[in-house]
């Protein structure tokens, strides 16, 4: 069930990014940020802790954008 939902979300985002230059730029920036976070997590010895911190930062950022 969850994979179907994630697939639909990914399809919507890709269609939106393909048709709208502003959305494309936002998606590109978000993907770049995700890659940077993944690099930081991979470098850390305690990856679970690093992933938790990255999630917390993203969650707080989402909350502050309300």
N, C-alpha and C positions, 0 to 999 in steps of 0.2 A: 504493500500500500504506500509506504513512504517513498519508495523508489519511483513510483508512478507520479507522485506529487512533485518530487524533485525534478523529474524529467519534464513535466509540464512547465514548471517554473523556468528551467533552463531553456526550453523552447521559446517561451514568451520573451525572456530576456534577449535571446539571440535574434528573434524577429524584430524586437524593438530597437536593438542596437543596429541592425542592418538598415532600418528605415529612417532612423533619426540620428543626425550627426552629434547632437548634444548627448544623447543617450549612449552613443558609441564611445564618446570620450569618457563618460562616467564609468562605463563598464571596463574600459581599458585601464583607468586609474585604479579601480577596485581590484582588478586582476593583478596589477602590479603590486598593490599593497598586500594582497594575499601571498604572492610569491615572496615578498620580503619577510613576512611573518613566518612562512614555512622555512625559509633559510635560517632565521633566528632559532626556531624550534629545533631544526636539525643540528645546529651547532651545539646546543645545550646538552650537557650530560644527562640531566633529568628532563626528558622530553615531555613527560606527562605534566610536570610542574610548569614548564615553559608553555605548553599548549593551553593550560588553564589560565595562565597570565594573559596570553594573547586573546583568549576568549573573553576574559574579564575586560580587557581594554576595548575590544570591539563592542561588548555589551554596554559599557559605560558611554562609549561614543554614540551608540544608537539612542540611548536614553537621553543624552543631552541634546540631540537633534529634534526632539519632539516639539 
